[in-house]
């Protein structure tokens, strides 16, 4: 496997992890990869705050790295879903029925995105690139729908934190969608 491919896969695994550790021991140059993604600033900032690459061998297969990346995103999406439920839907702040319904729909969309990501991992294991791209596009679509649901009631939202988490999740998924195209 060539050096660029190794660096690209490793760099993406770094940028997906959010805020675990702030130091890296040996960091490859991720500039060429991040510049090719839809949200390069997110790639650079997340990369600086992550640690996953310390535990991946330089010669790890791209599919194995991508599978790890998707697991991390599913965990991130799970956190977003949990926050939507516990902080908002079950939280102490009273919500209008319309806002409560939008948060509920958004949560369902995030859960659907997680299911699509599981399909992406399965497709990667079977090397079904067409399915990978289709399922990744569906995952992004669900989170975009969630974002649009919240945007439609944005002025009524009690807190922008969950909205910002949804936007960040969408941007992470868009970057991974780009990566699937780049390394597929």
N, C-alpha and C positions, 0 to 999 in steps of 0.2 A: 504494500500500500504506500503511495507516495506521501511526502511530508505535508503537502498542502491539505490532502484529504484528512490525514491524522489531525492536523492543527484545526481544520474546519470543524470536524466532529467534536473534538475536545473543547473548542471554544464555545460551541453551541451548548454543550452540556454545562459549561460554566455559566453562561448567561441565563439559563433557565432557573437555576437555583436562586432563591432570593434571600439575602441577608443572613447567611449562616455564619461565615467568618470573614474578616476583612483582609486577611493576608494570604498571599499565594507564594509558594516557594519558587517554582519554575514555571513561568507563564509564557506560552507561545504568543507570537504576535497575532492578534485577532482582527486587526484592522481590515485586511482584505475581505474577511467573512462579514463582519459587522456592516461594512459599507454596502454590501450587496443585499442586506435585509431591509424590510419595509420600515422598521423602527431601529435605526442604528444606535441612537442614543441609549435606548433601553438595553441593547446588546452590550454596549460598553459599560454602562453603569452597573448592570446586573453581574457582569463578568467580574468586575472589581470586588464585588461583595460575596462571591461564591467560593466553594471549596471542592466541589465534586471531582474536578480534574486530578486532584492529588491521589485519588484512589483508582484512577483508570490508567491502565498501561498505555504507553505510546502506540502500541500496535493493536489496540482493541478494535474489533470489527465495527464498521460504521453502523450496522444493524443493531448490534448490542448496545452501542452508545445511544442510538436513537430510542431504543426501547427504554433505557434508563431515563432519558429525557422525558419521554411521554409519561412514565410513572410519576416523575416530579411534577409535571403539569397537572396530572390527575389529582395529586395531593394538593396543589395550589387551588384547583377548581373546587375540591372538597372543602377547603378552608373558606373559600368565597361562599359556597352554599351554606356551610355551617354558620357563617357570620350573618348571612341573609336571614336564616331561621332564628338564631338565638338573639342577635342584636336588634333585629328589626321586627320580624313577624311575631316573635315571642317576647320582645323587649317591653320595657315600661312605658315607652312613648306611644300615646294613642295615635292611630293612623286613620285616615279617612278610608272608607271601603274601597274607593278607586285605587289609592296608593297601596293598600294591603293586597289588592288583587294583582297589581303590577309587580310588586315584590314576589308574590307567589308564582306568577308566570315566569318571572326572571329566574327564580330558583329552579323551576322545572327545566328551563332552557340550559342552565349550567349543568344540571344532572344529565340531560341529554347529550351535552357536549362531552361529558366524562365517558358516557357509553360509546360515543363515536371514537374517542381516543383509544378506548379498549379495542375497537375494531381496527384502528390504525396499527396498533401493536400486533394484532393477529395477522394483518395483511403483511406487515414487515417480516414476521417470522416465516410466512409462506412465500415471501418475495413477490407479492402481488402489487406491483407499483401503481397500477391503475386504481385499485381499491384504496391504497394508501392515500393517494391524492384526493380521491372522491370523499373518503371518510374524513380526511383532514379539513377539506373544504366545508363539510357538513358541521364539524365541530366549531369552526370559526363562525359559520352561519348562525348556529344556536346562540353563541355568545353575543354576536351582533344584534340578534333579535332581543336578547336580554337587555343589552345597552339601550336599544330603541324604546323598549317598554319603560325603562326608568327615565329616559329623556323626556318621554311624553308627560311625565308628572314631576319633572325635575324641580320646579318651583315649590312643590309641596313636600319634597323629601325632607325628613327631619334631620338628616345627616348625610353629607356627601361622601363619607368614607366608603360605604358599600358601593356606591356608584363608581368611585375611583378604582376600587378593587376590580370591578367588572371591566372597566376600561383597560386596566393593566393586564388582566387575563386575556382580553381580546387581542391586545398588542403582542403578548407572548405567543399566542396561538398563531397570529399572522406571521411572526418571525419563524416559527416552526414550519408553517405551511411553505414559506419561502425556502427553508432549508430542505424540506422534503423534495422540492423541485430541484434544488442545487445538487444534492448528493444522491438523488434517486437514479 
